[in-house]
Amino acid sequence: MVHEEHVVDPVRFAFVTVSDTRTEEDDESGKIAKDMIQQGGHVVSSYCIVEDDVAAIRRAVERGLACADVVVCCGGSGVAPRDVTPEAVRPLLSRELPGFGEAFRRESFEDIGSRAFLSRALAGVAGQGLVFCIPGSRGAAKLGTGMILDAAGHMLWEVRR
């Protein structure tokens, strides 16, 4: 059980959509996640769309960490050759939190079956903040953001104590 005094609230989020094809107008996953964050009483400090490129993703995450407590990368975490989000993010992490990816895949399996095996969702600590990588589908954005919102305040408190 999380004690109310053991949370950071509100949490400032940076949201990064990783895609070679999405625009702000058609980024439905980004809209879902940003709405959930704001409805949860938190703040979206920044939002951007970057191409599936290690250097571009890494720069976006670093910019996000400069203005937010949590960076969420949505997209680029599958097994296609252009899916490089985990490779971009891992070097920025001082600690990986494997439980997030494990739980995400478990919950996804309940909904989409063995296709959940394709997800390389991950999370970790970067400085005094957190970084999460989730798949880019609407369902993944909803599931992943819900899981993140449920835990981020307490996780941040733990990282910063």
Secondary structure, DSSP 8 states (H G I E B T S, - for coil): ---GGGS--S-EEEEEEE-SS--TTT-HHHHHHHHHHHHTT-EEEEEEEE-S-HHHHHHHHHHHHHH-SEEEEES--SSSTT--HHHHHGGG-SEE-HHHHHHHHHHHHHHHGGGGGG---EEEEETTEEEEEE-SSHHHHHHHHHHHHHHHHHHHHHHH-
